Amino acid sequence: MSELHRITSRPDQCGGRPCIRGMRIRVKDILDRLASGAKQEDILADFPYLEAEDIVAALEFAAARVDHAVVRAG
């Protein structure tokens, strides 16, 4: 089941950047922590109001954004 419903984007919050469940935690914040080697458990401990499904949503969102065709001319 998709967790993308957890991703919100509001023009008046974080400059319209994608966030988790209306909070001021950006998808990028979660992805940056994962990329730097943080484990899911560490992120959840640092942000106790996050849920494991929020991390899944961030990864799902990122995966959907990079899945695009590359068209090369001629």
N, CA, C and O atoms as a Tripos MOL2 file, in Angstrom:
@<TRIPOS>MOLECULE
protein
  296   295    74     0     0
PROTEIN
NO_CHARGES

@<TRIPOS>ATOM
      1 N           0.8280   -1.1760    0.0000 N.3       1 MET1
      2 CA          0.0000    0.0000    0.0000 C.3       1 MET1
      3 C           0.8810    1.2520    0.0000 C.2       1 MET1
      4 O           1.9040    1.3090    0.6830 O.2       1 MET1
      5 N           0.4760    2.2150   -0.7530 N.am      2 SER2
      6 CA          1.2320    3.4520   -0.8640 C.3       2 SER2
      7 C           1.0900    4.2860    0.4090 C.2       2 SER2
      8 O           0.0310    4.3290    1.0360 O.2       2 SER2
      9 N           2.1680    4.9320    0.7600 N.am      3 GLU3
     10 CA          2.1680    5.8430    1.9150 C.3       3 GLU3
     11 C           2.2660    7.3010    1.4710 C.2       3 GLU3
     12 O           2.4800    8.1860    2.2990 O.2       3 GLU3
     13 N           2.1130    7.5550    0.1780 N.am      4 LEU4
     14 CA          2.2610    8.9180   -0.3360 C.3       4 LEU4
     15 C           1.2510    9.8990    0.2440 C.2       4 LEU4
     16 O           1.4770   11.1090    0.2040 O.2       4 LEU4
     17 N           0.1450    9.4010    0.7810 N.am      5 HIS5
     18 CA         -0.8330   10.2940    1.3960 C.3       5 HIS5
     19 C          -0.2480   11.0380    2.6050 C.2       5 HIS5
     20 O          -0.8270   12.0210    3.0660 O.2       5 HIS5
     21 N           0.8790   10.5780    3.1080 N.am      6 ARG6
     22 CA          1.5420   11.2150    4.2470 C.3       6 ARG6
     23 C           2.3530   12.4490    3.8360 C.2       6 ARG6
     24 O           2.7690   13.2310    4.6920 O.2       6 ARG6
     25 N           2.5750   12.6240    2.5460 N.am      7 ILE7
     26 CA          3.3590   13.7510    2.0450 C.3       7 ILE7
     27 C           2.4200   14.9200    1.7670 C.2       7 ILE7
     28 O           1.4300   14.7860    1.0480 O.2       7 ILE7
     29 N           2.7520   16.0610    2.3480 N.am      8 THR8
     30 CA          1.9440   17.2640    2.1410 C.3       8 THR8
     31 C           2.8310   18.3720    1.5910 C.2       8 THR8
     32 O           4.0480   18.3720    1.7810 O.2       8 THR8
     33 N           2.2060   19.2970    0.9200 N.am      9 SER9
     34 CA          2.9300   20.4390    0.3870 C.3       9 SER9
     35 C           2.0010   21.6400    0.4480 C.2       9 SER9
     36 O           0.9260   21.6490   -0.1520 O.2       9 SER9
     37 N           2.4370   22.6500    1.1830 N.am     10 ARG10
     38 CA          1.6460   23.8700    1.3530 C.3      10 ARG10
     39 C           2.5200   25.0710    1.0260 C.2      10 ARG10
     40 O           3.6620   25.1450    1.4810 O.2      10 ARG10
     41 N           2.0050   26.0030    0.2510 N.am     11 PRO11
     42 CA          2.8120   27.1750   -0.1130 C.3      11 PRO11
     43 C           3.3060   27.9720    1.0960 C.2      11 PRO11
     44 O           4.3690   28.5900    1.0310 O.2      11 PRO11
     45 N           2.5590   27.9660    2.1830 N.am     12 ASP12
     46 CA          2.9240   28.7600    3.3600 C.3      12 ASP12
     47 C           3.7690   27.9930    4.3770 C.2      12 ASP12
     48 O           4.0390   28.4920    5.4690 O.2      12 ASP12
     49 N           4.1830   26.7850    4.0150 N.am     13 GLN13
     50 CA          4.9720   25.9700    4.9410 C.3      13 GLN13
     51 C           6.2240   25.4650    4.2400 C.2      13 GLN13
     52 O           6.1390   24.8010    3.2060 O.2      13 GLN13
     53 N           7.3680   25.7760    4.7960 N.am     14 CYS14
     54 CA          8.6620   25.3220    4.2580 C.3      14 CYS14
     55 C           8.8140   25.6650    2.7780 C.2      14 CYS14
     56 O           9.3950   24.8980    2.0110 O.2      14 CYS14
     57 N           8.2910   26.8150    2.3860 N.am     15 GLY15
     58 CA          8.4220   27.2560    1.0030 C.3      15 GLY15
     59 C           7.7360   26.3580   -0.0060 C.2      15 GLY15
     60 O           8.1060   26.3460   -1.1810 O.2      15 GLY15
     61 N           6.7430   25.6080    0.4380 N.am     16 GLY16
     62 CA          6.0210   24.7120   -0.4590 C.3      16 GLY16
     63 C           6.7160   23.3780   -0.6870 C.2      16 GLY16
     64 O           6.2520   22.5550   -1.4770 O.2      16 GLY16
     65 N           7.8190   23.1690    0.0020 N.am     17 ARG17
     66 CA          8.5420   21.8990   -0.1640 C.3      17 ARG17
     67 C           7.7440   20.7580    0.4590 C.2      17 ARG17
     68 O           6.9990   20.9720    1.4150 O.2      17 ARG17
     69 N           7.8930   19.5530   -0.0750 N.am     18 PRO18
     70 CA          7.1540   18.4060    0.4640 C.3      18 PRO18
     71 C           7.5570   18.1130    1.9050 C.2      18 PRO18
     72 O           8.7410   18.0380    2.2350 O.2      18 PRO18
     73 N           6.5470   17.9500    2.7520 N.am     19 CYS19
     74 CA          6.7490   17.6870    4.1780 C.3      19 CYS19
     75 C           5.9960   16.4220    4.5810 C.2      19 CYS19
     76 O           5.2390   15.8470    3.8000 O.2      19 CYS19
     77 N           6.2260   16.0160    5.8100 N.am     20 ILE20
     78 CA          5.5670   14.8350    6.3610 C.3      20 ILE20
     79 C           4.3480   15.2620    7.1710 C.2      20 ILE20
     80 O           4.4740   16.0130    8.1390 O.2      20 ILE20
     81 N           3.1870   14.7920    6.7830 N.am     21 ARG21
     82 CA          1.9210   14.9600    7.5010 C.3      21 ARG21
     83 C           1.6690   16.3700    8.0240 C.2      21 ARG21
     84 O           1.1810   16.5420    9.1410 O.2      21 ARG21
     85 N           1.9950   17.3660    7.2310 N.am     22 GLY22
     86 CA          1.7230   18.7400    7.6320 C.3      22 GLY22
     87 C           2.6820   19.3000    8.6660 C.2      22 GLY22
     88 O           2.5330   20.4430    9.0970 O.2      22 GLY22
     89 N           3.6630   18.5080    9.0660 N.am     23 MET23
     90 CA          4.6620   18.9890   10.0230 C.3      23 MET23
     91 C           5.7640   19.7190    9.2670 C.2      23 MET23
     92 O           5.8090   19.6810    8.0370 O.2      23 MET23
     93 N           6.6300   20.3660    9.9830 N.am     24 ARG24
     94 CA          7.7340   21.0770    9.3580 C.3      24 ARG24
     95 C           8.9690   20.1900    9.2100 C.2      24 ARG24
     96 O          10.1030   20.6540    9.3250 O.2      24 ARG24
     97 N           8.7280   18.9370    8.9600 N.am     25 ILE25
     98 CA          9.8190   18.0040    8.6550 C.3      25 ILE25
     99 C           9.7270   17.7160    7.1610 C.2      25 ILE25
    100 O           8.7800   17.0900    6.6850 O.2      25 ILE25
    101 N          10.7320   18.1880    6.4410 N.am     26 ARG26
    102 CA         10.7150   18.0190    4.9890 C.3      26 ARG26
    103 C          11.1360   16.6030    4.6100 C.2      26 ARG26
    104 O          11.8860   15.9390    5.3260 O.2      26 ARG26
    105 N          10.6330   16.1700    3.4740 N.am     27 VAL27
    106 CA         11.0510   14.8790    2.9150 C.3      27 VAL27
    107 C          12.5670   14.8810    2.7830 C.2      27 VAL27
    108 O          13.2150   13.8780    3.0800 O.2      27 VAL27
    109 N          13.1330   15.9900    2.3430 N.am     28 LYS28
    110 CA         14.5840   16.1020    2.1810 C.3      28 LYS28
    111 C          15.3260   15.8840    3.4940 C.2      28 LYS28
    112 O          16.4090   15.2990    3.5000 O.2      28 LYS28
    113 N          14.7640   16.3410    4.5960 N.am     29 ASP29
    114 CA         15.4150   16.1420    5.8970 C.3      29 ASP29
    115 C          15.5830   14.6500    6.1890 C.2      29 ASP29
    116 O          16.6390   14.2150    6.6470 O.2      29 ASP29
    117 N          14.5570   13.8930    5.9250 N.am     30 ILE30
    118 CA         14.6110   12.4450    6.1570 C.3      30 ILE30
    119 C          15.5900   11.7970    5.1890 C.2      30 ILE30
    120 O          16.4080   10.9700    5.5920 O.2      30 ILE30
    121 N          15.5110   12.1640    3.9220 N.am     31 LEU31
    122 CA         16.4130   11.5770    2.9220 C.3      31 LEU31
    123 C          17.8640   11.9150    3.2130 C.2      31 LEU31
    124 O          18.7390   11.0650    3.0520 O.2      31 LEU31
    125 N          18.1350   13.1370    3.6380 N.am     32 ASP32
    126 CA         19.5070   13.5230    3.9840 C.3      32 ASP32
    127 C          20.0470   12.6650    5.1300 C.2      32 ASP32
    128 O          21.1970   12.2260    5.1000 O.2      32 ASP32
    129 N          19.2240   12.4360    6.1160 N.am     33 ARG33
    130 CA         19.6660   11.6180    7.2550 C.3      33 ARG33
    131 C          19.9380   10.1780    6.8180 C.2      33 ARG33
    132 O          20.9350    9.5790    7.2200 O.2      33 ARG33
    133 N          19.0560    9.6350    6.0050 N.am     34 LEU34
    134 CA         19.2720    8.2770    5.5020 C.3      34 LEU34
    135 C          20.5480    8.2120    4.6650 C.2      34 LEU34
    136 O          21.3320    7.2730    4.7970 O.2      34 LEU34
    137 N          20.7530    9.2050    3.8100 N.am     35 ALA35
    138 CA         21.9390    9.2350    2.9500 C.3      35 ALA35
    139 C          23.2280    9.3480    3.7550 C.2      35 ALA35
    140 O          24.2790    8.8760    3.3220 O.2      35 ALA35
    141 N          23.1460    9.9750    4.9280 N.am     36 SER36
    142 CA         24.3490   10.1130    5.7530 C.3      36 SER36
    143 C          24.5960    8.8860    6.6300 C.2      36 SER36
    144 O          25.5420    8.8530    7.4160 O.2      36 SER36
    145 N          23.7410    7.8900    6.4850 N.am     37 GLY37
    146 CA         23.9640    6.6350    7.1970 C.3      37 GLY37
    147 C          23.0990    6.4090    8.4140 C.2      37 GLY37
    148 O          23.2360    5.3860    9.0850 O.2      37 GLY37
    149 N          22.2120    7.3400    8.7160 N.am     38 ALA38
    150 CA         21.3290    7.1480    9.8720 C.3      38 ALA38
    151 C          20.3850    5.9780    9.6230 C.2      38 ALA38
    152 O          19.8950    5.7720    8.5120 O.2      38 ALA38
    153 N          20.1520    5.2410   10.6610 N.am     39 LYS39
    154 CA         19.2020    4.1250   10.5840 C.3      39 LYS39
    155 C          17.7990    4.6410   10.9010 C.2      39 LYS39
    156 O          17.6290    5.6620   11.5670 O.2      39 LYS39
    157 N          16.8230    3.9260   10.4170 N.am     40 GLN40
    158 CA         15.4330    4.3080   10.6660 C.3      40 GLN40
    159 C          15.1840    4.4910   12.1580 C.2      40 GLN40
    160 O          14.5100    5.4400   12.5590 O.2      40 GLN40
    161 N          15.7080    3.6130   12.9690 N.am     41 GLU41
    162 CA         15.5120    3.6920   14.4160 C.3      41 GLU41
    163 C          16.0810    4.9870   14.9920 C.2      41 GLU41
    164 O          15.5070    5.5780   15.9060 O.2      41 GLU41
    165 N          17.2280    5.4220   14.4380 N.am     42 ASP42
    166 CA         17.8450    6.6710   14.8930 C.3      42 ASP42
    167 C          16.9640    7.8700   14.5650 C.2      42 ASP42
    168 O          16.7770    8.7640   15.3890 O.2      42 ASP42
    169 N          16.4310    7.8720   13.3570 N.am     43 ILE43
    170 CA         15.5760    8.9810   12.9320 C.3      43 ILE43
    171 C          14.3170    9.0340   13.7920 C.2      43 ILE43
    172 O          13.8960   10.1080   14.2200 O.2      43 ILE43
    173 N          13.7290    7.8900   14.0390 N.am     44 LEU44
    174 CA         12.5170    7.8470   14.8620 C.3      44 LEU44
    175 C          12.8010    8.2550   16.3020 C.2      44 LEU44
    176 O          11.9420    8.8400   16.9620 O.2      44 LEU44
    177 N          13.9860    7.9560   16.7880 N.am     45 ALA45
    178 CA         14.3560    8.3750   18.1510 C.3      45 ALA45
    179 C          14.5750    9.8880   18.2160 C.2      45 ALA45
    180 O          14.2030   10.5350   19.1950 O.2      45 ALA45
    181 N          15.1830   10.4430   17.1640 N.am     46 ASP46
    182 CA         15.4350   11.8880   17.1170 C.3      46 ASP46
    183 C          14.1490   12.6890   16.9280 C.2      46 ASP46
    184 O          14.0390   13.8210   17.3990 O.2      46 ASP46
    185 N          13.1880   12.0990   16.2420 N.am     47 PHE47
    186 CA         11.9060   12.7640   15.9580 C.3      47 PHE47
    187 C          10.7740   11.8480   16.4190 C.2      47 PHE47
    188 O          10.1760   11.1590   15.5930 O.2      47 PHE47
    189 N          10.4690   11.8220   17.7030 N.am     48 PRO48
    190 CA          9.4970   10.8550   18.2350 C.3      48 PRO48
    191 C           8.0850   11.0000   17.6750 C.2      48 PRO48
    192 O           7.2760   10.0830   17.8150 O.2      48 PRO48
    193 N           7.7730   12.1190   17.0500 N.am     49 TYR49
    194 CA          6.4460   12.2980   16.4710 C.3      49 TYR49
    195 C           6.3660   11.7190   15.0570 C.2      49 TYR49
    196 O           5.2850   11.6690   14.4720 O.2      49 TYR49
    197 N           7.5050   11.2790   14.5040 N.am     50 LEU50
    198 CA          7.4860   10.5750   13.2280 C.3      50 LEU50
    199 C           7.1150    9.1230   13.4350 C.2      50 LEU50
    200 O           7.3040    8.5680   14.5180 O.2      50 LEU50
    201 N           6.5910    8.5180   12.3980 N.am     51 GLU51
    202 CA          6.2540    7.0950   12.4020 C.3      51 GLU51
    203 C           7.0520    6.4130   11.2990 C.2      51 GLU51
    204 O           7.4700    7.0570   10.3370 O.2      51 GLU51
    205 N           7.2570    5.1230   11.4410 N.am     52 ALA52
    206 CA          8.0270    4.3660   10.4470 C.3      52 ALA52
    207 C           7.4540    4.5530    9.0480 C.2      52 ALA52
    208 O           8.2040    4.6080    8.0730 O.2      52 ALA52
    209 N           6.1500    4.6510    8.9450 N.am     53 GLU53
    210 CA          5.5070    4.8320    7.6460 C.3      53 GLU53
    211 C           5.8640    6.1710    7.0090 C.2      53 GLU53
    212 O           5.8100    6.3060    5.7860 O.2      53 GLU53
    213 N           6.2280    7.1600    7.8220 N.am     54 ASP54
    214 CA          6.6550    8.4530    7.2980 C.3      54 ASP54
    215 C           7.9690    8.3160    6.5330 C.2      54 ASP54
    216 O           8.1600    8.9550    5.4980 O.2      54 ASP54
    217 N           8.8580    7.4940    7.0350 N.am     55 ILE55
    218 CA         10.1340    7.2600    6.3630 C.3      55 ILE55
    219 C           9.8970    6.5140    5.0530 C.2      55 ILE55
    220 O          10.5140    6.8270    4.0360 O.2      55 ILE55
    221 N           9.0180    5.5460    5.0790 N.am     56 VAL56
    222 CA          8.6450    4.8270    3.8530 C.3      56 VAL56
    223 C           8.0620    5.8120    2.8410 C.2      56 VAL56
    224 O           8.3800    5.7430    1.6540 O.2      56 VAL56
    225 N           7.2160    6.7220    3.3040 N.am     57 ALA57
    226 CA          6.6030    7.7160    2.4190 C.3      57 ALA57
    227 C           7.6670    8.5990    1.7680 C.2      57 ALA57
    228 O           7.5830    8.8980    0.5770 O.2      57 ALA57
    229 N           8.6660    9.0160    2.5440 N.am     58 ALA58
    230 CA          9.7380    9.8520    1.9980 C.3      58 ALA58
    231 C          10.5090    9.1110    0.9110 C.2      58 ALA58
    232 O          10.8270    9.6800   -0.1330 O.2      58 ALA58
    233 N          10.8030    7.8550    1.1600 N.am     59 LEU59
    234 CA         11.5100    7.0540    0.1550 C.3      59 LEU59
    235 C          10.6490    6.8210   -1.0780 C.2      59 LEU59
    236 O          11.1400    6.8880   -2.2050 O.2      59 LEU59
    237 N           9.3920    6.5530   -0.8690 N.am     60 GLU60
    238 CA          8.4730    6.3360   -1.9810 C.3      60 GLU60
    239 C           8.3430    7.6130   -2.8200 C.2      60 GLU60
    240 O           8.3280    7.5530   -4.0500 O.2      60 GLU60
    241 N           8.2520    8.7490   -2.1600 N.am     61 PHE61
    242 CA          8.1550   10.0310   -2.8490 C.3      61 PHE61
    243 C           9.4000   10.2660   -3.7070 C.2      61 PHE61
    244 O           9.2940   10.6460   -4.8730 O.2      61 PHE61
    245 N          10.5660   10.0400   -3.1310 N.am     62 ALA62
    246 CA         11.8170   10.2430   -3.8580 C.3      62 ALA62
    247 C          11.9200    9.2960   -5.0490 C.2      62 ALA62
    248 O          12.3360    9.7060   -6.1330 O.2      62 ALA62
    249 N          11.5490    8.0500   -4.8580 N.am     63 ALA63
    250 CA         11.6110    7.0720   -5.9430 C.3      63 ALA63
    251 C          10.7050    7.4750   -7.0980 C.2      63 ALA63
    252 O          11.0680    7.3140   -8.2630 O.2      63 ALA63
    253 N           9.5380    7.9950   -6.7810 N.am     64 ALA64
    254 CA          8.6060    8.4230   -7.8260 C.3      64 ALA64
    255 C           9.1580    9.6250   -8.5890 C.2      64 ALA64
    256 O           8.9230    9.7520   -9.7910 O.2      64 ALA64
    257 N           9.8860   10.5030   -7.9080 N.am     65 ARG65
    258 CA         10.4290   11.7010   -8.5430 C.3      65 ARG65
    259 C          11.5800   11.4080   -9.4940 C.2      65 ARG65
    260 O          11.7670   12.1310  -10.4730 O.2      65 ARG65
    261 N          12.3420   10.3760   -9.2290 N.am     66 VAL66
    262 CA         13.4900   10.0810  -10.0940 C.3      66 VAL66
    263 C          13.1520    9.1000  -11.2090 C.2      66 VAL66
    264 O          14.0020    8.8040  -12.0480 O.2      66 VAL66
    265 N          11.9420    8.6010  -11.2290 N.am     67 ASP67
    266 CA         11.5240    7.6470  -12.2550 C.3      67 ASP67
    267 C          10.9560    8.4070  -13.4500 C.2      67 ASP67
    268 O           9.7410    8.5380  -13.6010 O.2      67 ASP67
    269 N          11.8450    8.8970  -14.2850 N.am     68 HIS68
    270 CA         11.4090    9.5890  -15.4930 C.3      68 HIS68
    271 C          12.2710    9.1400  -16.6670 C.2      68 HIS68
    272 O          13.4380    8.7780  -16.5190 O.2      68 HIS68
    273 N          11.6660    9.1800  -17.7970 N.am     69 ALA69
    274 CA         12.3830    8.7650  -19.0080 C.3      69 ALA69
    275 C          13.3930    9.8340  -19.4230 C.2      69 ALA69
    276 O          13.1690   11.0290  -19.2310 O.2      69 ALA69
    277 N          14.4880    9.3870  -19.9850 N.am     70 VAL70
    278 CA         15.4770   10.2920  -20.5300 C.3      70 VAL70
    279 C          15.3760   10.1900  -22.0390 C.2      70 VAL70
    280 O          15.6240    9.1340  -22.6210 O.2      70 VAL70
    281 N          15.0140   11.2870  -22.6610 N.am     71 VAL71
    282 CA         14.8630   11.3090  -24.1130 C.3      71 VAL71
    283 C          16.0460   12.0450  -24.7150 C.2      71 VAL71
    284 O          16.3470   13.1800  -24.3480 O.2      71 VAL71
    285 N          16.6990   11.3890  -25.6300 N.am     72 ARG72
    286 CA         17.8650   11.9850  -26.2820 C.3      72 ARG72
    287 C          17.5520   12.1930  -27.7460 C.2      72 ARG72
    288 O          17.0370   11.3090  -28.4310 O.2      72 ARG72
    289 N          17.8710   13.3640  -28.1950 N.am     73 ALA73
    290 CA         17.6550   13.6730  -29.6080 C.3      73 ALA73
    291 C          18.7280   13.0140  -30.4550 C.2      73 ALA73
    292 O          19.9090   13.0100  -30.1080 O.2      73 ALA73
    293 N          18.3050   12.4800  -31.5280 N.am     74 GLY74
    294 CA         19.0590   11.9430  -32.5320 C.3      74 GLY74
    295 C          20.2710   11.3280  -32.7090 C.2      74 GLY74
    296 O          20.6210   10.9640  -33.8320 O.2      74 GLY74
@<TRIPOS>BOND
     1     1     2 1
     2     2     3 1
     3     3     4 2
     4     3     5 am
     5     5     6 1
     6     6     7 1
     7     7     8 2
     8     7     9 am
     9     9    10 1
    10    10    11 1
    11    11    12 2
    12    11    13 am
    13    13    14 1
    14    14    15 1
    15    15    16 2
    16    15    17 am
    17    17    18 1
    18    18    19 1
    19    19    20 2
    20    19    21 am
    21    21    22 1
    22    22    23 1
    23    23    24 2
    24    23    25 am
    25    25    26 1
    26    26    27 1
    27    27    28 2
    28    27    29 am
    29    29    30 1
    30    30    31 1
    31    31    32 2
    32    31    33 am
    33    33    34 1
    34    34    35 1
    35    35    36 2
    36    35    37 am
    37    37    38 1
    38    38    39 1
    39    39    40 2
    40    39    41 am
    41    41    42 1
    42    42    43 1
    43    43    44 2
    44    43    45 am
    45    45    46 1
    46    46    47 1
    47    47    48 2
    48    47    49 am
    49    49    50 1
    50    50    51 1
    51    51    52 2
    52    51    53 am
    53    53    54 1
    54    54    55 1
    55    55    56 2
    56    55    57 am
    57    57    58 1
    58    58    59 1
    59    59    60 2
    60    59    61 am
    61    61    62 1
    62    62    63 1
    63    63    64 2
    64    63    65 am
    65    65    66 1
    66    66    67 1
    67    67    68 2
    68    67    69 am
    69    69    70 1
    70    70    71 1
    71    71    72 2
    72    71    73 am
    73    73    74 1
    74    74    75 1
    75    75    76 2
    76    75    77 am
    77    77    78 1
    78    78    79 1
    79    79    80 2
    80    79    81 am
    81    81    82 1
    82    82    83 1
    83    83    84 2
    84    83    85 am
    85    85    86 1
    86    86    87 1
    87    87    88 2
    88    87    89 am
    89    89    90 1
    90    90    91 1
    91    91    92 2
    92    91    93 am
    93    93    94 1
    94    94    95 1
    95    95    96 2
    96    95    97 am
    97    97    98 1
    98    98    99 1
    99    99   100 2
   100    99   101 am
   101   101   102 1
   102   102   103 1
   103   103   104 2
   104   103   105 am
   105   105   106 1
   106   106   107 1
   107   107   108 2
   108   107   109 am
   109   109   110 1
   110   110   111 1
   111   111   112 2
   112   111   113 am
   113   113   114 1
   114   114   115 1
   115   115   116 2
   116   115   117 am
   117   117   118 1
   118   118   119 1
   119   119   120 2
   120   119   121 am
   121   121   122 1
   122   122   123 1
   123   123   124 2
   124   123   125 am
   125   125   126 1
   126   126   127 1
   127   127   128 2
   128   127   129 am
   129   129   130 1
   130   130   131 1
   131   131   132 2
   132   131   133 am
   133   133   134 1
   134   134   135 1
   135   135   136 2
   136   135   137 am
   137   137   138 1
   138   138   139 1
   139   139   140 2
   140   139   141 am
   141   141   142 1
   142   142   143 1
   143   143   144 2
   144   143   145 am
   145   145   146 1
   146   146   147 1
   147   147   148 2
   148   147   149 am
   149   149   150 1
   150   150   151 1
   151   151   152 2
   152   151   153 am
   153   153   154 1
   154   154   155 1
   155   155   156 2
   156   155   157 am
   157   157   158 1
   158   158   159 1
   159   159   160 2
   160   159   161 am
   161   161   162 1
   162   162   163 1
   163   163   164 2
   164   163   165 am
   165   165   166 1
   166   166   167 1
   167   167   168 2
   168   167   169 am
   169   169   170 1
   170   170   171 1
   171   171   172 2
   172   171   173 am
   173   173   174 1
   174   174   175 1
   175   175   176 2
   176   175   177 am
   177   177   178 1
   178   178   179 1
   179   179   180 2
   180   179   181 am
   181   181   182 1
   182   182   183 1
   183   183   184 2
   184   183   185 am
   185   185   186 1
   186   186   187 1
   187   187   188 2
   188   187   189 am
   189   189   190 1
   190   190   191 1
   191   191   192 2
   192   191   193 am
   193   193   194 1
   194   194   195 1
   195   195   196 2
   196   195   197 am
   197   197   198 1
   198   198   199 1
   199   199   200 2
   200   199   201 am
   201   201   202 1
   202   202   203 1
   203   203   204 2
   204   203   205 am
   205   205   206 1
   206   206   207 1
   207   207   208 2
   208   207   209 am
   209   209   210 1
   210   210   211 1
   211   211   212 2
   212   211   213 am
   213   213   214 1
   214   214   215 1
   215   215   216 2
   216   215   217 am
   217   217   218 1
   218   218   219 1
   219   219   220 2
   220   219   221 am
   221   221   222 1
   222   222   223 1
   223   223   224 2
   224   223   225 am
   225   225   226 1
   226   226   227 1
   227   227   228 2
   228   227   229 am
   229   229   230 1
   230   230   231 1
   231   231   232 2
   232   231   233 am
   233   233   234 1
   234   234   235 1
   235   235   236 2
   236   235   237 am
   237   237   238 1
   238   238   239 1
   239   239   240 2
   240   239   241 am
   241   241   242 1
   242   242   243 1
   243   243   244 2
   244   243   245 am
   245   245   246 1
   246   246   247 1
   247   247   248 2
   248   247   249 am
   249   249   250 1
   250   250   251 1
   251   251   252 2
   252   251   253 am
   253   253   254 1
   254   254   255 1
   255   255   256 2
   256   255   257 am
   257   257   258 1
   258   258   259 1
   259   259   260 2
   260   259   261 am
   261   261   262 1
   262   262   263 1
   263   263   264 2
   264   263   265 am
   265   265   266 1
   266   266   267 1
   267   267   268 2
   268   267   269 am
   269   269   270 1
   270   270   271 1
   271   271   272 2
   272   271   273 am
   273   273   274 1
   274   274   275 1
   275   275   276 2
   276   275   277 am
   277   277   278 1
   278   278   279 1
   279   279   280 2
   280   279   281 am
   281   281   282 1
   282   282   283 1
   283   283   284 2
   284   283   285 am
   285   285   286 1
   286   286   287 1
   287   287   288 2
   288   287   289 am
   289   289   290 1
   290   290   291 1
   291   291   292 2
   292   291   293 am
   293   293   294 1
   294   294   295 1
   295   295   296 2
@<TRIPOS>SUBSTRUCTURE
     1 MET1         2 RESIDUE 1 A MET
     2 SER2         6 RESIDUE 1 A SER
     3 GLU3        10 RESIDUE 1 A GLU
     4 LEU4        14 RESIDUE 1 A LEU
     5 HIS5        18 RESIDUE 1 A HIS
     6 ARG6        22 RESIDUE 1 A ARG
     7 ILE7        26 RESIDUE 1 A ILE
     8 THR8        30 RESIDUE 1 A THR
     9 SER9        34 RESIDUE 1 A SER
    10 ARG10       38 RESIDUE 1 A ARG
    11 PRO11       42 RESIDUE 1 A PRO
    12 ASP12       46 RESIDUE 1 A ASP
    13 GLN13       50 RESIDUE 1 A GLN
    14 CYS14       54 RESIDUE 1 A CYS
    15 GLY15       58 RESIDUE 1 A GLY
    16 GLY16       62 RESIDUE 1 A GLY
    17 ARG17       66 RESIDUE 1 A ARG
    18 PRO18       70 RESIDUE 1 A PRO
    19 CYS19       74 RESIDUE 1 A CYS
    20 ILE20       78 RESIDUE 1 A ILE
    21 ARG21       82 RESIDUE 1 A ARG
    22 GLY22       86 RESIDUE 1 A GLY
    23 MET23       90 RESIDUE 1 A MET
    24 ARG24       94 RESIDUE 1 A ARG
    25 ILE25       98 RESIDUE 1 A ILE
    26 ARG26      102 RESIDUE 1 A ARG
    27 VAL27      106 RESIDUE 1 A VAL
    28 LYS28      110 RESIDUE 1 A LYS
    29 ASP29      114 RESIDUE 1 A ASP
    30 ILE30      118 RESIDUE 1 A ILE
    31 LEU31      122 RESIDUE 1 A LEU
    32 ASP32      126 RESIDUE 1 A ASP
    33 ARG33      130 RESIDUE 1 A ARG
    34 LEU34      134 RESIDUE 1 A LEU
    35 ALA35      138 RESIDUE 1 A ALA
    36 SER36      142 RESIDUE 1 A SER
    37 GLY37      146 RESIDUE 1 A GLY
    38 ALA38      150 RESIDUE 1 A ALA
    39 LYS39      154 RESIDUE 1 A LYS
    40 GLN40      158 RESIDUE 1 A GLN
    41 GLU41      162 RESIDUE 1 A GLU
    42 ASP42      166 RESIDUE 1 A ASP
    43 ILE43      170 RESIDUE 1 A ILE
    44 LEU44      174 RESIDUE 1 A LEU
    45 ALA45      178 RESIDUE 1 A ALA
    46 ASP46      182 RESIDUE 1 A ASP
    47 PHE47      186 RESIDUE 1 A PHE
    48 PRO48      190 RESIDUE 1 A PRO
    49 TYR49      194 RESIDUE 1 A TYR
    50 LEU50      198 RESIDUE 1 A LEU
    51 GLU51      202 RESIDUE 1 A GLU
    52 ALA52      206 RESIDUE 1 A ALA
    53 GLU53      210 RESIDUE 1 A GLU
    54 ASP54      214 RESIDUE 1 A ASP
    55 ILE55      218 RESIDUE 1 A ILE
    56 VAL56      222 RESIDUE 1 A VAL
    57 ALA57      226 RESIDUE 1 A ALA
    58 ALA58      230 RESIDUE 1 A ALA
    59 LEU59      234 RESIDUE 1 A LEU
    60 GLU60      238 RESIDUE 1 A GLU
    61 PHE61      242 RESIDUE 1 A PHE
    62 ALA62      246 RESIDUE 1 A ALA
    63 ALA63      250 RESIDUE 1 A ALA
    64 ALA64      254 RESIDUE 1 A ALA
    65 ARG65      258 RESIDUE 1 A ARG
    66 VAL66      262 RESIDUE 1 A VAL
    67 ASP67      266 RESIDUE 1 A ASP
    68 HIS68      270 RESIDUE 1 A HIS
    69 ALA69      274 RESIDUE 1 A ALA
    70 VAL70      278 RESIDUE 1 A VAL
    71 VAL71      282 RESIDUE 1 A VAL
    72 ARG72      286 RESIDUE 1 A ARG
    73 ALA73      290 RESIDUE 1 A ALA
    74 GLY74      294 RESIDUE 1 A GLY
